[in-house]
């Protein structure tokens, strides 16, 4: 089988678990070398990297708090230092905080927006500056959410970050095109990941959700990773500025009550 990402290098934020790890595994299968960043779980991430390297894969782990500009810039520079170059950036790291709007604190608002939006913005800037300096084409893939479109009561800051990401992607698709850079979003629906552990452990809520998903199942990281592999490969070179929804039909399954 032809490996679509042979010789490519990808940096994946939050690639030590969930969707990010699924993407890292798929990219290595497709021939890429990958760097993943993690916040604090050094021991667990080292084990994850050992798994990625099994079978000849090339992977490194770099500690970075993506909400901090300097850490994001360092993640890009250290990826290049350790792997020699960089072709693909996957902005996967994301957080959410549940609260009624009238109870949202400034600290929680800043936490969500700094990770999901501000950190992503300047991480992408560091990648673009690298691409400009080295005069190379590249791919930017953002892991957004169906909530860039779909309301999610009690998670307004999360929805705000994803709605803004949709417009950043559209805007940069125009601004970065002359540089040979494409940028796209993947918007997962309900995926079996650590961020949804409360849902997975609540049979009543899970049953209610599954009733609203036409395909009658949760997604898994592999479902998202397959789209990421397409967007990272040369075959998607004419695709930019759009969002690929991976939700089993959830978003458009509106029913009159």
C-alpha positions as CSV (number, residue, x, y, z in Angstrom):
1,X,0.0,0.0,0.0
2,X,1.3,3.5,-0.9
3,X,2.1,5.6,2.1
4,X,0.6,9.0,1.4
5,X,2.7,10.9,4.0
6,X,6.0,9.3,3.3
7,X,8.8,11.7,4.2
8,X,6.5,14.2,5.8
9,X,6.8,15.6,9.4
10,X,3.7,16.5,11.4
11,X,3.3,18.3,14.7
12,X,0.2,17.4,16.7
13,X,-0.9,19.3,19.8
14,X,-2.4,17.1,22.5
15,X,-1.3,14.1,20.5
16,X,-0.9,11.9,23.6
17,X,-4.5,10.8,23.9
18,X,-7.9,10.7,22.2
19,X,-8.3,12.2,18.7
20,X,-4.8,13.5,18.7
21,X,-3.3,10.1,19.4
22,X,-5.6,8.5,16.8
23,X,-4.2,11.0,14.2
24,X,-0.6,10.4,15.2
25,X,-1.1,6.6,14.8
26,X,-2.7,7.1,11.4
27,X,0.0,9.5,10.2
28,X,2.7,7.1,11.2
29,X,0.9,4.3,9.3
30,X,0.9,6.7,6.3
31,X,4.7,7.1,6.6
32,X,5.0,10.4,8.5
33,X,7.2,11.3,11.4
34,X,5.3,13.0,14.2
35,X,5.9,15.1,17.2
36,X,3.2,15.3,19.9
37,X,3.0,17.7,22.8
38,X,1.7,17.1,26.2
39,X,1.0,19.3,29.3
40,X,2.1,17.3,32.3
41,X,1.9,13.5,31.9
42,X,5.5,12.8,30.9
43,X,5.5,9.1,32.0
44,X,2.3,8.3,30.2
45,X,3.3,10.2,27.1
46,X,6.7,8.5,26.9
47,X,4.8,5.1,26.9
48,X,2.6,6.5,24.2
49,X,5.6,7.5,22.1
50,X,7.1,4.0,22.6
51,X,3.9,2.6,21.1
52,X,4.1,5.0,18.1
53,X,7.7,3.9,17.5
54,X,6.8,0.2,17.5
55,X,7.2,-1.2,14.1
56,X,9.6,1.4,12.9
57,X,7.6,4.6,13.4
58,X,9.4,7.9,14.1
59,X,7.9,9.9,17.0
60,X,9.0,12.4,19.6
61,X,7.2,14.0,22.6
62,X,7.7,17.6,23.6
63,X,6.3,19.2,26.8
64,X,4.3,22.4,26.0
65,X,1.4,24.3,27.4
66,X,-0.3,25.4,24.2
67,X,-2.1,28.3,26.0
68,X,1.3,30.0,26.4
69,X,2.7,31.7,23.3
70,X,6.3,30.9,24.1
71,X,5.5,27.2,24.6
72,X,3.7,27.0,21.3
73,X,6.5,28.6,19.4
74,X,9.0,26.3,21.2
75,X,6.9,23.2,20.2
76,X,7.3,24.3,16.5
77,X,11.0,25.0,16.8
78,X,11.8,21.8,18.8
79,X,9.9,19.7,16.3
80,X,12.1,21.1,13.5
81,X,15.2,20.6,15.6
82,X,14.4,17.0,16.5
83,X,12.8,15.9,13.2
84,X,14.6,18.1,10.7
85,X,11.6,19.9,9.1
86,X,7.9,20.4,9.4
87,X,5.2,20.0,6.8
88,X,1.9,19.5,8.7
89,X,0.4,21.2,11.8
90,X,-2.6,19.6,13.5
91,X,-4.2,21.9,16.1
92,X,-5.9,19.3,18.2
93,X,-5.5,20.3,21.8
94,X,-8.8,21.6,23.3
95,X,-10.7,22.1,26.5
96,X,-14.2,22.9,27.7
97,X,-15.8,24.1,31.0
98,X,-19.4,23.5,31.8
99,X,-21.3,26.4,33.5
100,X,-24.5,28.3,33.1
101,X,-23.7,31.6,31.4
102,X,-24.4,33.6,34.5
103,X,-21.9,31.5,36.5
104,X,-19.0,31.6,34.1
105,X,-15.9,33.0,35.7
106,X,-13.2,35.0,34.0
107,X,-10.6,32.3,34.9
108,X,-12.7,29.6,33.2
109,X,-13.4,31.8,30.2
110,X,-9.7,32.6,29.8
111,X,-8.7,28.9,30.2
112,X,-11.0,27.8,27.4
113,X,-10.2,30.7,25.0
114,X,-6.4,30.6,25.7
115,X,-6.2,26.9,24.8
116,X,-8.8,26.7,22.0
117,X,-8.2,30.0,20.3
118,X,-5.3,32.2,21.4
119,X,-2.8,29.4,21.7
120,X,-4.0,27.9,18.4
121,X,-3.8,31.3,16.7
122,X,-0.2,31.9,17.6
123,X,0.9,28.3,17.2
124,X,-0.3,28.5,13.6
125,X,1.5,31.8,13.2
126,X,4.8,30.2,14.3
127,X,4.2,27.4,11.7
128,X,3.4,29.9,9.0
129,X,6.5,31.9,9.8
130,X,8.6,28.7,9.5
131,X,7.0,27.9,6.2
132,X,7.7,31.4,4.9
133,X,11.4,31.2,6.0
134,X,11.9,27.9,4.4
135,X,9.8,28.6,1.4
136,X,7.9,25.4,1.7
137,X,4.2,24.5,1.2
138,X,2.3,23.0,4.1
139,X,-0.9,21.8,5.6
140,X,-2.8,23.2,8.7
141,X,-5.6,21.0,10.1
142,X,-7.7,22.2,13.0
143,X,-9.8,19.9,15.2
144,X,-12.9,22.1,15.6
145,X,-16.3,20.7,16.7
146,X,-19.9,20.4,15.5
147,X,-20.3,23.3,18.0
148,X,-18.8,25.7,15.5
149,X,-22.3,25.5,14.2
150,X,-24.5,23.7,16.7
151,X,-25.5,25.4,20.0
152,X,-24.4,23.8,23.2
153,X,-26.1,25.3,26.2
154,X,-23.8,25.7,29.3
155,X,-20.7,25.6,27.1
156,X,-20.9,29.1,25.6
157,X,-17.1,29.8,25.9
158,X,-16.4,26.5,24.1
159,X,-18.8,27.3,21.3
160,X,-17.4,30.8,21.0
161,X,-13.9,29.4,20.5
162,X,-15.0,27.0,17.9
163,X,-17.2,29.5,16.0
164,X,-14.2,31.8,15.9
165,X,-12.0,29.0,14.7
166,X,-14.4,28.5,11.7
167,X,-13.8,32.2,10.7
168,X,-10.0,32.0,11.3
169,X,-9.9,29.1,8.9
170,X,-11.9,30.8,6.3
171,X,-9.9,34.0,6.5
172,X,-6.5,32.3,6.5
173,X,-7.4,30.1,3.6
174,X,-7.4,33.2,1.5
175,X,-4.4,34.9,3.2
176,X,-2.2,31.8,3.2
177,X,-3.0,30.5,-0.3
178,X,-0.3,32.5,-2.1
179,X,2.2,30.8,0.3
180,X,1.2,27.3,-0.7
181,X,-0.5,26.7,2.6
182,X,-3.9,25.1,3.0
183,X,-6.0,25.2,6.2
184,X,-9.1,23.2,7.0
185,X,-11.2,22.2,10.0
186,X,-12.5,18.8,11.1
187,X,-15.6,19.1,13.2
188,X,-16.2,15.9,15.2
189,X,-19.5,15.1,16.9
190,X,-19.7,12.7,19.8
191,X,-16.4,10.8,19.8
192,X,-15.2,8.2,22.4
193,X,-12.4,10.2,24.0
194,X,-11.4,11.2,27.5
195,X,-13.2,14.6,27.2
196,X,-16.5,12.7,27.0
197,X,-15.8,10.3,29.9
198,X,-18.8,11.6,31.9
199,X,-21.1,11.0,29.0
200,X,-19.7,7.5,28.4
201,X,-20.4,6.6,32.1
202,X,-24.0,7.9,32.1
203,X,-26.2,5.3,30.4
204,X,-29.3,7.6,30.3
205,X,-27.5,10.5,28.7
206,X,-25.7,8.2,26.3
207,X,-28.9,6.5,25.2
208,X,-30.5,10.0,24.6
209,X,-27.5,11.1,22.5
210,X,-27.5,7.9,20.4
211,X,-31.1,8.4,19.6
212,X,-30.1,11.7,17.9
213,X,-27.3,10.2,15.9
214,X,-28.6,8.7,12.6
215,X,-25.8,6.2,12.4
216,X,-26.7,5.1,16.0
217,X,-23.1,5.0,17.3
218,X,-20.5,7.2,18.8
219,X,-17.5,8.0,16.6
220,X,-14.0,6.9,17.5
221,X,-10.6,8.6,16.9
222,X,-10.0,6.5,13.8
223,X,-13.1,8.1,12.1
224,X,-11.5,11.5,12.6
225,X,-7.9,10.4,11.7
226,X,-9.0,9.1,8.3
227,X,-10.1,12.6,7.3
228,X,-7.0,14.1,8.8
229,X,-4.8,11.8,6.7
230,X,-6.7,12.9,3.6
231,X,-6.2,16.6,4.4
232,X,-2.5,16.1,5.2
233,X,-1.9,14.3,1.9
234,X,-1.2,15.7,-1.5
235,X,-4.5,14.5,-2.8
236,X,-6.3,17.3,-0.9
237,X,-4.1,20.1,-2.3
238,X,-7.1,21.9,-3.8
239,X,-9.1,21.8,-0.6
240,X,-8.9,24.8,1.8
241,X,-11.0,27.0,4.0
242,X,-13.7,24.4,4.7
243,X,-14.9,22.2,7.6
244,X,-15.4,18.4,7.3
245,X,-18.1,17.3,9.7
246,X,-17.6,13.9,11.3
247,X,-20.7,13.3,13.4
248,X,-22.7,10.4,12.1
249,X,-25.4,12.8,10.9
250,X,-26.0,14.4,14.3
251,X,-25.8,18.1,13.3
252,X,-28.6,18.0,10.7
253,X,-30.9,15.5,12.5
254,X,-33.4,18.1,13.7
255,X,-36.8,16.8,14.6
256,X,-40.0,18.7,15.4
257,X,-41.1,18.0,19.0
